[in-house]
Amino acid sequence: MNVSVSVPSFLNLRPEAEQAPTSGIVDVANYGRGREGLIPLWVGEGHLPTPSFICDAATRSLAAGETFYTYQRGIPELRQAIARYHEKVYRKPFDPERFFVTSGGMPAIQMAVRMVAGPGDEILIPTPAWPNFGGAITVSGARPVGVPMTIDARGWHLDFERLEQAITPATRAVVINSPANPTGWTASHEDLRTVLDMARRHGLWIIADEIYSRFVYDPALTIDGCTPSFRDVSTPEDRILFVQTFSKNWAMTGWRLGWLEASPALGQIIENLVQYQTSGTPVFVQRAGIAAIEQGEDFLAHQIDNARRGREIVSRLTETGLVELPPPSGAFYAFFKIRGATNSKEIAIRLIDEANVGLAPGSAFSAAGEGYLRLCYARKAEDLEEAVRRIAAALPHLAR
Amino acid sequence: MNVSVSVPSFLNLRPEAEQAPTSGIVDVANYGRGREGLIPLWVGEGHLPTPSFICDAATRSLAAGETFYTYQRGIPELRQAIARYHEKVYRKPFDPERFFVTSGGMPAIQMAVRMVAGPGDEILIPTPAWPNFGGAITVSGARPVGVPMTIDARGWHLDFERLEQAITPATRAVVINSPANPTGWTASHEDLRTVLDMARRHGLWIIADEIYSRFVYDPALTIDGCTPSFRDVSTPEDRILFVQTFSKNWAMTGWRLGWLEASPALGQIIENLVQYQTSGTPVFVQRAGIAAIEQGEDFLAHQIDNARRGREIVSRLTETGLVELPPPSGAFYAFFKIRGATNSKEIAIRLIDEANVGLAPGSAFSAAGEGYLRLCYARKAEDLEEAVRRIAAALPHLAR
């Protein structure tokens, strides 16, 4: 479903650029864009704008004239604030030199990939997976290798044997996204140790995306309001690159602010990669990030509560008896299968036409997602209730 | 002078990342950073913060809640405003679909390079040149090939014969930066036609950086306040990628806002590359861009006047008889040679220690720049006058 673009051959473009996949989510969203009354649940974004205490920090910075070039690694105050945030959440000391401010989570992923893989290399990704991992790997010239997860009534599981079997001499890294988009799979400490042990034995890097770590619903996977992390089981010598974003916790999707966490030994390389990628992130955006991370815990608690409520509303879809929806342990997506469905794009299109609800087709998340639909439940309760009603009403026509 | 970074080999990083060069400008700036009373003229940045009418547009957008994900190609209003700006400056129609908003000029360059070159490919760059072109090419896995320009009493010239001789079967593109950083060289229409003809014959792309086009001092190279452009001599079918930025015209260096101009046929590819690079540019930053481009002509005129005055102040260095400084036709840098100087980094360091003035060493702009120093004169007149006094006083000790 993620299709590469064809351009006139006289333009003679690089294959890495031509093969950059078009998002299968955007593809369906384009079909439904602008429909009157449509409830859009296809994107991983809440309904609230950024709270004013965060916006105000940016406004004050602009008024103070902070409009010049700045540090490629991020302003020291934000790097320190991020370190303090980690100390609070993970209950141990963190060196601010480990944190590199990026213009969103995506640039952090692009740099992580750039450091560890290129043409001739492979990176493993448990699937279904957020398509942008594969996209970033393709653009770098490396090959994303999807490794299907398994599913049973309790939910999705990482298939460690299958993952290890997928390793070849070309494998350089494995992407571990926990809690996972779109499946909600959340790794236990034992899962993380197993992956880390495998990575150590094979000399692989781990690209760790734990951006949904505060959105966790399974008490067995919750430590002080956070999921198990590679930070709990690894040493500073392990080859792990953590990618992070302000987008989800603090309703800052549009700000393009995130960070990369890595060994300080990589500092100069990351500084140089930032130089040739974005040449830094606006200071006034970074000031907003400091406000978010230092004063945003109440807002974040509200976001988590809202998602928890949304998760319950959406779980009612199972009452129809026509969908499979194992309760997601973390993140804020319901990834469900309609009985007998085989073409998720077709169903997503029909749900736009027949229910006026916008969902992401599972096929956008790799072949392992075919037959599924992804619904973002970090949304207003009324909208979710109405969406569930509409989907439930359409289901008898869609299921087989 | 641009050195690659060495990291512990067990980290097993990709060569494209390890070879990403450290800026030779930053290298010297780090030496002088924080010195009391130092006049910093090493970076290409004016002394004024962004004007308030531009900041206010961002503040209003934030207050209106424009904090969500947005179009990967840029918001339609900004793309239309950019098209109108081009129509005014270049006196012909422009399709808004040609313009793709980027998070600064640098991401535009990175995407342009990504589209046309990768491992095994070469891109030609007339030198001395802004080091970030070479950096972006190296990170993409391609090889930057510097082609030295020639210099005489009238200034720097593109050596067309040498440029054509540097073409190999691996050459994919040529970077043309006019007006040029650091030399001030500005292409005539004849120069541009010669390059275009060469590119057509060899099937090369042109990456055109005309970001300083409004900063022009030679009347023979000025058409309605703008330098000759590839837009004047090319057809829509020519393989040209224009990279642009809001940084210089509107004092917006810290905002990270620019654009890529390309054939609309490349639209979907560029959209996908943006997706995996930055996933778009904040809407509130784009609103500021609209204010700048639509209401910023008076401010820009002031910026140009200030640079013109700075250029005259700095030209007084030639009165010492100890420097060679052909008058720059465009941009806002004095690129001068101190008589007998061979090690520009050493001299830049001594100017920090002995004159408390920060200049960029010519060696940062390739081997062809060795022996030169770059001074940014888009600065406050008093600071430039004082800097010229200090440099002139130090020159007898530095020249040979």
Interface residues (C-beta under 8 A of the other chain):
Chain A: V5 V7 P8 L11 N12 L13 R14 P15 E16 A17 E18 A20 P21 T22 S23 V43 E45 P49 T50 C55 A58 T59 L62 A63 G65 E66 T67 F68 Y69 T70 S103 G104 M106 P107 Q110 R114 M115 V116 A117 G118 P119 D121 N132 G135 A136 V139 G141 R172 G203 W205 R239 A251 M252 T253 G254 W255 R256 S263 A265 L266 Q268 I269 E271 N272 L273 Q275 Y276 Q277 T278 S279 G280 T281 P282 V283 F284 V285
Chain B: V5 V7 P8 L11 N12 L13 R14 P15 E16 A17 E18 A20 P21 T22 S23 V43 E45 P49 T50 C55 A58 T59 L62 A63 G65 E66 T67 F68 Y69 T70 S103 G104 M106 P107 Q110 R114 M115 V116 A117 G118 P119 D121 N132 G135 A136 T138 V139 G141 R172 G203 W205 R239 A251 M252 T253 G254 W255 R256 S263 A265 L266 Q268 I269 E271 N272 L273 Q275 Y276 Q277 T278 S279 G280 T281 P282 V283 F284 V285
